[in-house]
Amino acid sequence: MRAGSGIVRKRRVKKILKMAKGYYGARSKQMKTAKEAVMHALKYAYRDRRQKKRMMRRLWSLRINAQCRKEGISYSRFINGLKKANVLMNRKVLSNLAIYDAEAFAKVVVVAKKALGLEA
């Protein structure tokens, strides 16, 4: 006599339904729709963990650009000036400076401008 899939199947169903907890309607109650919803959710989570990094970098660049424009320099020239001046600050740090410490950011802009030969 062949064994059924009793406990194995029950564990698999419980695992999926546990992951689907909080989903709306049948997506949290029925195995078939719950499995579909969970698979999509896991796919989106995997994809968005990578997209989050891209989105944050775009946000930082946007903030830096806004502050650079106030200081009278474009974002691309500012970044180029920092590279020429051997200033090793990443965009996250520069963004935080632009938001929370405008004076310090202005000093960094002066360094970048000097490296480009825009200010003496």
N, C-alpha and C positions, 0 to 999 in steps of 0.2 A: 504494500500500500504506500502511495506517495504522500509525503508530508505537505501540508498546506503552508501558507505564508503567514501564519498567525501573528506571532510576536514581532517578527521583522517588519511586516506591513504596518502593524499598529504603531510601531516606533517611528516609521517613516512618515506616516500620516500625522502623528503628534508633532513631529519636528516641523513639518511644513505649516500646520495650523498654528503652532506657537510663533513661527516667524510672521504669519499673516495676522497676528493679533492687532486689533485696532483698525483693520481695513473695513471698508463699508460693505454691508450686506453679505451676499453670498461669497464675496472674496475672502471673508474671514471664517466662513462656515463650511463650504463645500470644498472637498479635496481638489477637484479638477480646476475650478476657478481660482482657488487659493494658490495652487501650484503655479498657475500662469502668472498671477499677480506678483508672487514672490520672485519668480524668475526674472520678470521685468524689473522689479525693484532692485535686485542684485546686479543686474546688467547696468542700470542707471547709476547705482552707487559706485560701481567699478569705473565707469566712464567719467563720472563727475569728480572723483578723487583726483583725476588727472586734469580735468578742465578747471578745477578750482585754482590750481597753480597758475594756469594761463591767465585766468580772470584777475587774480590778485596782482600779477605782474602788470597787466593792462591798467588796473586801477592806480597802482603806484606811479606808473609812467604819466598817467593823466594828472595826478596831483602834483608831481614834480613839474610838469609842463606849465600848469596854471601858475605856480609860484615863480617859475623862471620868467614867464611873460611879464609878471609884475616887476621883476628885476631887470627887464630889458634885454633878454637873451632867449633864443629859441631852445627847445628841449634838446634837439640833435646837436646843436653847437655846444650846449652846456655839457652833455655827455662826452663829446669829443674833447672839450677842454679838460675835463677831469682825467680822461685817459692820457692826454699829453702831459698833464701835471703829475701823473702817477698816483692819483688819489684812488684808493681801493675801497670805495663805499658802495654797497649794493643799493638797489632801488628801494628796498623796504626801509632801510635806514634813512635814505635821502627823503623819502615820502614822510616819514615820521618827523624829520627835521622841518620839512616844509609846513607841516600842520602845527606842530607843537612848539617849535623854536625858530621863528622866522629870522631872527637876528643871526643865529648860527648858520642858517641856510644862506643868508645874504653873504656871509664870509666865505662860504664854499663857492658861491657864484663868483666872487671876486677872484678867488684862486683859479677858477676855470677860465675867466676872462683874461687873466694875466698870461696863462699858458697859451691862449689863442692870440695874444698880442693886441687885445681890444682895449685894455686899460694899462696905464703906466704907473 
